[in-house]
Amino acid sequence: MSPFLRDENGHVAMTDGEKDWLVIVTKEALKAISIPPLADQQRLISHLPSFIEIALFKLEHGRAGEEDTIWIQTDDIQDWRQARTQG
């Protein structure tokens, strides 16, 4: 399934090798990933590798949502960036 926008949020299907997940990227997170702040299909697709990496980061830290979903919010982007600069 290709990434898509629905209700202002991005939706991305992914797997961690064991389980299938639906990654939901909030409108605010789409805007926060880079400048200028945009929340559109192009932004979702162009930053897809980063959103997948953030989702895997959340899984590694036990921060997945219910019903096989992983929500990515602005704070998750900040946490991921901070971890990358420290590691």
All heavy atoms as an XYZ file, in Angstrom:
700
protein
N       0.845     -1.176      0.000
C       0.000      0.000      0.000
C       0.892      1.242      0.000
O       1.825      1.349      0.778
C      -0.908     -0.027      1.234
C      -1.686      1.220      1.441
S      -2.958      1.217      2.743
C      -2.279      0.288      4.058
N       0.598      2.172     -0.863
C       1.341      3.416     -0.955
C       0.952      4.353      0.180
O      -0.197      4.347      0.637
C       1.055      4.105     -2.278
O       1.475      3.310     -3.346
N       1.896      5.192      0.640
C       1.558      6.185      1.665
C       0.460      7.120      1.165
O       0.408      7.450     -0.022
C       2.863      6.948      1.850
C       3.925      6.064      1.329
C       3.291      5.255      0.240
N      -0.402      7.529      2.082
C      -1.495      8.425      1.690
C      -1.876      9.326      2.852
O      -1.524      9.060      4.010
C      -2.714      7.623      1.211
C      -3.341      6.743      2.270
C      -4.394      7.198      3.050
C      -2.867      5.456      2.483
C      -4.977      6.390      4.017
C      -3.437      4.635      3.449
C      -4.493      5.099      4.217
N      -2.587     10.410      2.542
C      -3.120     11.323      3.547
C      -4.591     11.032      3.748
O      -5.331     10.784      2.796
C      -2.966     12.780      3.106
C      -1.561     13.351      3.052
C      -1.614     14.791      2.564
C      -0.882     13.279      4.392
N      -5.006     11.071      5.015
C      -6.418     10.910      5.359
C      -6.672     11.665      6.655
O      -5.923     11.498      7.623
C      -6.753      9.436      5.527
C      -8.207      9.200      5.848
C      -8.524      7.737      5.815
N      -9.821      7.514      6.400
C     -10.189      6.397      6.971
N      -9.365      5.375      6.998
N     -11.377      6.277      7.484
N      -7.695     12.469      6.666
C      -8.018     13.289      7.841
C      -6.819     14.114      8.297
O      -6.529     14.211      9.485
C      -8.517     12.418      8.992
C      -9.782     11.656      8.659
O     -10.591     12.177      7.873
O      -9.947     10.528      9.164
N      -6.081     14.666      7.340
C      -4.923     15.537      7.560
C      -3.677     14.805      8.046
O      -2.640     15.413      8.222
C      -5.243     16.677      8.520
C      -6.321     17.613      8.033
C      -6.532     18.789      8.961
O      -6.267     18.676     10.172
O      -6.977     19.835      8.454
N      -3.751     13.496      8.305
C      -2.605     12.729      8.782
C      -2.081     11.818      7.678
O      -2.836     11.352      6.836
C      -2.991     11.870      9.991
C      -3.422     12.693     11.176
O      -2.841     13.724     11.473
N      -4.459     12.246     11.860
N      -0.773     11.571      7.715
C      -0.181     10.631      6.787
C      -0.330      9.211      7.296
O      -0.290      8.975      8.501
N      -0.526      8.262      6.387
C      -0.665      6.851      6.730
C       0.330      6.047      5.905
O       0.383      6.194      4.678
C      -2.090      6.364      6.439
C      -3.116      6.973      7.337
N      -3.485      8.292      7.251
C      -3.841      6.445      8.334
C      -4.407      8.545      8.171
N      -4.643      7.441      8.832
N       1.108      5.220      6.595
C       2.154      4.439      5.951
C       2.090      3.011      6.473
O       2.095      2.793      7.692
C       3.553      5.025      6.272
C       4.649      4.196      5.627
C       3.643      6.488      5.867
N       2.034      2.051      5.580
C       2.090      0.641      5.978
C       3.554      0.227      6.048
O       4.354      0.584      5.184
C       1.344     -0.222      4.967
N       3.931     -0.491      7.096
C       5.301     -0.986      7.225
C       5.308     -2.286      8.006
O       4.322     -2.650      8.644
C       6.213      0.040      7.887
C       5.922      0.316      9.357
S       7.292      1.085     10.232
C       8.033     -0.326     11.035
N       6.436     -2.980      7.960
C       6.629     -4.181      8.746
C       7.965     -4.082      9.462
O       8.889     -3.428      8.959
C       6.565     -5.454      7.877
O       6.684     -6.589      8.728
C       7.654     -5.476      6.822
N       8.046     -4.700     10.624
C       9.324     -4.746     11.338
C       9.991     -6.112     11.153
O      10.934     -6.447     11.842
C       9.141     -4.429     12.819
C       8.296     -5.457     13.558
O       7.828     -6.422     12.928
O       8.105     -5.294     14.781
N       9.480     -6.899     10.219
C      10.009     -8.224      9.961
C       9.214     -9.313     10.657
O       9.279    -10.473     10.278
N       8.465     -8.932     11.681
C       7.642     -9.877     12.422
C       6.161     -9.525     12.369
O       5.307    -10.387     12.435
C       8.081     -9.935     13.889
C       9.491    -10.437     14.079
C       9.915    -10.428     15.541
O       9.035    -10.333     16.426
O      11.121    -10.502     15.781
N       5.877     -8.261     12.267
C       4.504     -7.787     12.381
C       4.282     -6.631     11.415
O       5.188     -5.855     11.145
C       4.284     -7.318     13.821
C       2.878     -7.032     14.203
C       2.817     -6.761     15.702
C       1.382     -6.691     16.152
N       1.278     -6.498     17.588
N       3.064     -6.534     10.895
C       2.694     -5.408     10.042
C       2.161     -4.281     10.911
O       1.416     -4.521     11.875
C       1.629     -5.823      9.029
C       2.153     -6.821      8.024
O       3.357     -6.779      7.704
O       1.365     -7.656      7.553
N       2.524     -3.054     10.569
C       2.143     -1.881     11.338
C       1.545     -0.830     10.424
O       1.929     -0.720      9.264
C       3.368     -1.268     12.025
C       3.990     -2.154     13.044
C       5.011     -3.040     12.843
C       3.642     -2.253     14.419
N       5.311     -3.681     14.016
C       4.489     -3.214     15.004
C       2.699     -1.621     15.218
C       4.421     -3.555     16.340
C       2.625     -1.961     16.557
C       3.479     -2.918     17.106
N       0.663     -0.020     10.974
C       0.186      1.179     10.311
C       0.809      2.361     11.049
O       0.572      2.539     12.254
C      -1.340      1.292     10.345
C      -1.895      2.591      9.759
C      -1.532      2.724      8.274
C      -3.389      2.677      9.960
N       1.621      3.109     10.346
C       2.258      4.298     10.921
C       1.387      5.490     10.562
O       1.086      5.711      9.384
C       3.687      4.481     10.367
C       4.323      5.737     10.937
C       4.531      3.250     10.662
N       0.983      6.240     11.561
C       0.167      7.434     11.346
C       1.007      8.641     11.747
O       1.426      8.766     12.895
C      -1.137      7.381     12.162
C      -1.939      6.128     11.787
C      -1.959      8.662     11.913
C      -3.149      5.887     12.641
N       1.270      9.498     10.769
C       2.081     10.693     10.971
C       1.133     11.882     11.085
O       0.395     12.189     10.137
C       3.059     10.904      9.787
C       3.962     12.104     10.058
C       3.877      9.643      9.526
N       1.128     12.529     12.237
C       0.195     13.641     12.434
C       0.548     14.811     11.514
O       1.686     14.954     11.056
C       0.193     14.143     13.885
O       1.477     14.703     14.181
C      -0.156     13.034     14.863
N      -0.447     15.636     11.274
C      -0.258     16.835     10.461
C       0.874     17.686     11.028
O       1.720     18.201     10.291
C      -1.561     17.632     10.419
C      -1.485     18.930      9.666
C      -2.814     19.665      9.726
C      -2.736     20.993      9.004
N      -4.033     21.695      9.057
N       0.917     17.808     12.347
C       1.951     18.611     13.002
C       3.342     18.010     12.788
O       4.318     18.736     12.578
C       1.643     18.739     14.501
C       0.388     19.528     14.803
C      -0.918     18.749     14.573
O      -0.890     17.502     14.485
O      -1.974     19.399     14.480
N       3.430     16.683     12.815
C       4.715     16.021     12.580
C       5.156     16.192     11.126
O       6.347     16.387     10.854
C       4.632     14.542     12.939
N       4.214     16.120     10.196
C       4.556     16.368      8.793
C       5.151     17.758      8.627
O       6.133     17.950      7.907
C       3.313     16.239      7.904
C       2.837     14.828      7.603
C       1.429     14.859      7.015
C       3.792     14.124      6.660
N       4.582     18.726      9.311
C       5.087     20.098      9.235
C       6.444     20.246      9.919
O       7.279     21.039      9.486
C       4.093     21.068      9.872
C       2.840     21.268      9.071
C       1.929     22.260      9.773
C       0.713     22.590      8.937
N      -0.147     23.589      9.602
N       6.672     19.478     10.979
C       7.878     19.641     11.793
C       9.114     18.950     11.226
O      10.227     19.267     11.638
C       7.615     19.119     13.206
N       8.939     18.029     10.286
C      10.075     17.240      9.816
C      11.072     18.086      9.024
O      12.257     17.779      8.995
C       9.615     15.989      9.022
C      10.732     14.970      8.860
C       9.052     16.379      7.675
C      11.057     14.198     10.082
N      10.622     19.160      8.365
C      11.548     20.036      7.641
C      10.896     21.377      7.338
O       9.709     21.574      7.587
C      12.041     19.371      6.351
O      10.994     19.243      5.425
N      11.691     22.265      6.800
C      11.236     23.614      6.467
C      11.110     23.708      4.952
O      11.975     23.210      4.243
C      12.248     24.651      7.003
C      12.295     24.549      8.520
C      11.897     26.051      6.560
C      13.365     25.389      9.164
N      10.083     24.387      4.446
C       8.993     25.071      5.132
C       7.985     24.074      5.701
O       7.924     22.930      5.256
C       8.355     25.922      4.034
C       8.597     25.165      2.778
C       9.926     24.483      2.972
N       7.211     24.495      6.707
C       6.240     23.597      7.325
C       5.066     23.278      6.401
O       4.197     24.116      6.185
C       5.777     24.358      8.573
C       6.044     25.788      8.267
C       7.214     25.815      7.330
N       5.091     22.086      5.823
C       4.032     21.638      4.924
C       3.477     20.307      5.410
O       4.209     19.515      6.014
C       4.570     21.454      3.502
C       5.173     22.680      2.832
C       5.861     22.281      1.542
C       4.104     23.723      2.572
N       2.222     20.059      5.136
C       1.592     18.783      5.495
C       0.863     18.255      4.274
O      -0.354     18.294      4.195
C       0.647     18.957      6.674
N       1.638     17.777      3.303
C       1.029     17.291      2.075
C       1.618     15.937      1.674
O       2.535     15.420      2.323
C       1.165     18.321      0.952
C       2.608     18.663      0.613
O       3.534     17.950      1.052
O       2.815     19.662     -0.102
N       1.074     15.386      0.618
C       1.491     14.062      0.131
C       2.977     14.040     -0.237
O       3.684     13.084      0.070
C       0.641     13.673     -1.085
C       0.948     12.323     -1.672
C       0.360     11.180     -0.873
O      -0.484     11.372     -0.019
N       0.813      9.991     -1.160
N       3.446     15.093     -0.862
C       4.857     15.160     -1.266
C       5.777     15.123     -0.047
O       6.815     14.455     -0.054
C       5.120     16.414     -2.109
C       6.541     16.508     -2.613
C       6.946     15.317     -3.466
O       6.151     14.796     -4.232
N       8.175     14.873     -3.316
N       5.392     15.833      1.001
C       6.206     15.833      2.236
C       6.241     14.425      2.825
O       7.288     13.944      3.260
C       5.614     16.831      3.231
C       6.229     16.863      4.625
C       7.679     17.355      4.687
N       7.901     18.622      4.053
C       7.937     19.810      4.666
N       7.742     19.887      5.952
N       8.164     20.899      3.985
N       5.111     13.761      2.868
C       5.037     12.404      3.397
C       5.964     11.470      2.616
O       6.744     10.730      3.202
C       3.597     11.897      3.350
C       3.345     10.475      3.843
C       3.700     10.331      5.318
C       1.896     10.084      3.590
N       5.893     11.541      1.315
C       6.692     10.646      0.476
C       8.182     11.001      0.536
O       9.031     10.116      0.658
C       6.171     10.666     -0.972
C       4.796     10.000     -1.004
C       7.139      9.973     -1.926
C       4.059     10.165     -2.310
N       8.505     12.269      0.494
C       9.914     12.661      0.469
C      10.634     12.356      1.784
O      11.842     12.168      1.796
C      10.070     14.132      0.096
O       9.513     14.968      1.068
N       9.897     12.286      2.878
C      10.509     11.989      4.177
C      10.137     10.595      4.689
O      10.311     10.293      5.870
C      10.118     13.059      5.192
C      10.748     14.381      4.891
N      12.045     14.675      5.241
C      10.281     15.462      4.229
C      12.338     15.888      4.827
N      11.280     16.378      4.203
N       9.656      9.765      3.791
C       9.243      8.412      4.167
C      10.349      7.629      4.880
O      10.086      7.009      5.917
C       8.735      7.659      2.941
C       8.080      6.315      3.188
C       6.890      6.442      4.130
C       7.627      5.713      1.864
N      11.589      7.646      4.390
C      12.644      6.913      5.124
C      12.805      7.386      6.575
O      12.994      6.573      7.480
C      13.904      7.184      4.303
C      13.400      7.472      2.926
C      12.098      8.208      3.136
N      12.696      8.684      6.793
C      12.801      9.204      8.162
C      11.625      8.757      9.017
O      11.812      8.365     10.184
C      12.874     10.734      8.156
O      14.049     11.168      7.527
N      10.416      8.785      8.463
C       9.255      8.367      9.233
C       9.330      6.876      9.587
O       8.969      6.481     10.698
C       7.952      8.692      8.491
C       7.678     10.165      8.391
C       7.339     10.740      7.168
C       7.747     10.984      9.499
C       7.076     12.096      7.062
C       7.492     12.344      9.414
C       7.160     12.898      8.187
N       9.839      6.059      8.681
C      10.019      4.632      8.973
C      11.064      4.460     10.078
O      10.877      3.673     11.008
C      10.428      3.856      7.700
C       9.317      3.903      6.656
C      10.830      2.422      8.036
C       8.026      3.224      7.052
N      12.143      5.214      9.981
C      13.187      5.141     11.010
C      12.646      5.573     12.378
O      12.955      4.959     13.402
C      14.367      6.016     10.597
C      15.606      5.775     11.414
C      16.806      6.547     10.901
O      16.980      6.657      9.673
O      17.575      7.024     11.755
N      11.837      6.614     12.398
C      11.227      7.078     13.653
C      10.285      6.005     14.205
O      10.274      5.736     15.412
C      10.490      8.417     13.449
C      11.492      9.519     13.111
C       9.674      8.789     14.685
C      10.865     10.784     12.560
N       9.508      5.380     13.345
C       8.598      4.312     13.782
C       9.389      3.148     14.385
O       9.015      2.615     15.437
C       7.745      3.835     12.618
N      10.474      2.754     13.740
C      11.308      1.671     14.283
C      11.939      2.080     15.609
O      12.047      1.268     16.536
C      12.383      1.272     13.266
C      11.848      0.586     12.002
C      12.958      0.437     10.966
C      11.228     -0.762     12.336
N      12.341      3.341     15.718
C      12.876      3.883     16.971
C      11.839      3.749     18.088
O      12.147      3.329     19.201
C      13.277      5.348     16.759
C      13.720      6.070     17.997
C      15.008      5.916     18.477
C      12.856      6.919     18.667
C      15.422      6.590     19.629
C      13.260      7.604     19.805
C      14.550      7.441     20.287
N      10.590      4.088     17.772
C       9.528      3.961     18.769
C       9.306      2.507     19.161
O       9.102      2.205     20.340
C       8.228      4.590     18.250
C       8.300      6.110     18.173
C       6.954      6.715     17.881
C       6.072      6.603     19.111
N       4.845      7.387     19.033
N       9.344      1.597     18.193
C       9.186      0.169     18.494
C      10.297     -0.319     19.415
O      10.049     -1.059     20.368
C       9.182     -0.663     17.210
C       7.901     -0.661     16.397
C       8.105     -1.424     15.093
C       6.746     -1.254     17.191
N      11.518      0.091     19.136
C      12.664     -0.309     19.957
C      12.523      0.161     21.394
O      13.071     -0.458     22.301
C      13.957      0.245     19.364
C      14.365     -0.405     18.064
C      15.523      0.310     17.403
O      16.089      1.265     17.989
O      15.868     -0.076     16.268
N      11.810      1.251     21.586
C      11.640      1.819     22.924
C      10.266      1.516     23.520
O       9.848      2.152     24.487
C      11.897      3.332     22.877
C      13.323      3.651     22.584
N      13.816      3.764     21.306
C      14.380      3.837     23.408
C      15.102      4.013     21.360
N      15.475      4.058     22.611
N       9.553      0.546     22.936
C       8.276      0.102     23.486
C       7.185      1.144     23.441
O       6.322      1.181     24.316
N       7.198      1.978     22.405
C       6.244      3.079     22.339
C       5.277      2.952     21.169
O       4.876      3.941     20.579
C       7.003      4.406     22.277
C       7.779      4.651     23.555
C       8.754      5.799     23.519
N       8.307      6.954     22.773
C       9.146      7.893     22.331
N      10.431      7.781     22.539
N       8.683      8.931     21.676
N       4.897      1.727     20.840
C       3.895      1.519     19.781
C       2.504      1.733     20.356
O       2.292      1.622     21.556
C       4.023      0.112     19.208
N       1.568      2.025     19.475
C       0.193      2.231     19.900
C      -0.586      0.931     19.916
O      -0.048     -0.147     19.684
N      -1.854      1.058     20.194
C      -2.739     -0.104     20.197
C      -3.143     -0.457     18.771
O      -2.998      0.352     17.851
C      -3.983      0.212     21.030
C      -3.668      0.451     22.495
C      -4.903      0.775     23.295
O      -6.031      0.549     22.795
O      -4.747      1.261     24.413
N      -3.650     -1.663     18.613
C      -4.191     -2.138     17.338
C      -3.185     -2.022     16.196
O      -3.505     -1.595     15.093
C      -5.477     -1.385     16.995
C      -6.572     -1.594     18.027
C      -7.841     -0.854     17.670
O      -7.961     -0.340     16.551
O      -8.728     -0.786     18.531
N      -1.925     -2.372     16.474
C      -0.869     -2.410     15.455
C      -0.632     -1.069     14.785
O      -0.356     -0.992     13.586
C      -1.175     -3.478     14.402
C      -1.330     -4.865     15.005
O      -0.766     -5.103     16.092
O      -2.007     -5.696     14.402
N      -0.731      0.008     15.554
C      -0.463      1.342     15.022
C       0.722      1.973     15.738
O       0.989      1.680     16.909
C      -1.670      2.292     15.168
O      -1.986      2.422     16.557
C      -2.867      1.803     14.398
N       1.397      2.825     15.016
C       2.476      3.632     15.583
C       2.179      5.074     15.179
O       2.168      5.399     13.998
C       3.845      3.212     15.029
C       4.115      1.743     15.306
C       4.954      4.098     15.622
C       5.316      1.189     14.577
N       1.904      5.910     16.157
C       1.634      7.316     15.895
C       2.946      8.088     15.967
O       3.703      7.936     16.931
C       0.668      7.882     16.930
C      -0.748      7.481     16.685
C      -1.344      6.312     17.039
C      -1.740      8.250     16.025
N      -2.656      6.303     16.629
C      -2.925      7.483     16.005
C      -1.741      9.514     15.434
C      -4.099      7.949     15.423
C      -2.917      9.974     14.864
C      -4.077      9.204     14.856
N       3.198      8.923     14.974
C       4.365      9.803     15.000
C       3.869     11.226     15.182
O       3.089     11.734     14.360
C       5.199      9.674     13.715
C       5.772      8.265     13.621
C       6.309     10.734     13.688
C       6.600      8.004     12.391
N       4.333     11.828     16.284
C       3.963     13.193     16.613
C       5.229     14.041     16.665
O       6.347     13.521     16.573
C       3.219     13.229     17.944
C       1.947     12.399     17.898
C       1.241     12.314     19.234
O       1.885     12.300     20.275
N      -0.073     12.259     19.189
N       5.068     15.329     16.826
C       6.203     16.249     16.836
C       7.237     15.848     17.883
O       8.438     15.864     17.610
C       5.711     17.686     17.080
O       4.737     18.006     16.089
C       6.848     18.677     16.987
N       6.809     15.478     19.078
C       7.745     15.074     20.136
C       8.576     13.860     19.723
O       9.740     13.751     20.109
C       7.001     14.753     21.433
C       6.438     15.987     22.108
O       6.820     17.122     21.725
O       5.605     15.828     23.019
N       7.995     12.961     18.950
C       8.734     11.781     18.492
C       9.867     12.177     17.551
O      10.955     11.593     17.602
C       7.793     10.802     17.788
C       6.698     10.309     18.702
O       6.999      9.978     19.871
O       5.542     10.259     18.249
N       9.626     13.161     16.714
C      10.678     13.643     15.816
C      11.809     14.247     16.629
O      12.994     13.972     16.380
C      10.112     14.659     14.805
C       9.118     13.962     13.877
C      11.238     15.317     14.007
C       8.346     14.905     12.983
N      11.484     15.031     17.633
C      12.495     15.649     18.483
C      13.298     14.583     19.236
O      14.528     14.667     19.311
C      11.841     16.627     19.452
C      11.234     17.826     18.758
C      10.339     18.657     19.659
O      10.025     18.276     20.786
N       9.899     19.797     19.154
N      12.616     13.582     19.795
C      13.304     12.498     20.508
C      14.247     11.733     19.595
O      15.376     11.414     19.958
C      12.291     11.518     21.122
C      11.467     12.121     22.233
O      11.819     13.206     22.741
O      10.443     11.500     22.594
N      13.773     11.433     18.384
C      14.571     10.710     17.400
C      15.802     11.518     16.996
O      16.911     10.991     16.948
C      13.684     10.392     16.199
C      14.375      9.844     15.006
C      14.923      8.606     14.860
C      14.582     10.516     13.760
N      15.439      8.466     13.592
C      15.243      9.621     12.900
C      14.246     11.783     13.295
C      15.586      9.955     11.598
C      14.589     12.114     11.985
C      15.247     11.213     11.167
N      15.610     12.786     16.737
C      16.758     13.641     16.365
C      17.774     13.732     17.500
O      18.981     13.674     17.266
C      16.270     15.054     15.994
C      15.617     15.096     14.640
C      15.155     16.484     14.296
N      14.680     16.540     12.920
C      13.811     17.417     12.475
N      13.302     18.343     13.298
N      13.422     17.390     11.213
N      17.287     13.851     18.711
C      18.185     13.928     19.871
C      18.977     12.627     20.019
O      20.184     12.657     20.271
C      17.400     14.225     21.137
C      18.272     14.417     22.347
C      17.478     14.811     23.572
O      16.255     14.642     23.612
N      18.147     15.311     24.580
N      18.314     11.499     19.865
C      18.989     10.207     19.971
C      20.036     10.045     18.878
O      21.109      9.466     19.125
C      17.967      9.076     19.901
N      19.759     10.537     17.688
C      20.714     10.436     16.575
C      21.962     11.267     16.834
O      23.055     10.864     16.469
C      20.069     10.890     15.271
C      19.041      9.890     14.751
C      18.433     10.334     13.459
N      19.436     10.333     12.408
C      19.327     10.999     11.274
N      18.267     11.730     11.037
N      20.269     10.946     10.363
N      21.814     12.431     17.465
C      22.973     13.282     17.728
C      23.817     12.739     18.886
O      25.004     12.996     18.948
C      22.564     14.735     18.017
O      21.715     14.782     19.162
C      21.864     15.357     16.826
N      23.183     11.988     19.776
C      23.905     11.401     20.912
C      24.582     10.090     20.571
O      25.499      9.674     21.233
C      22.956     11.202     22.093
C      22.441     12.482     22.667
C      21.415     12.247     23.764
O      21.000     11.138     24.017
N      20.989     13.330     24.401
N      24.034      9.404     19.565
C      24.530      8.063     19.243
C      25.521      8.099     18.159
O      26.347      7.414     17.841
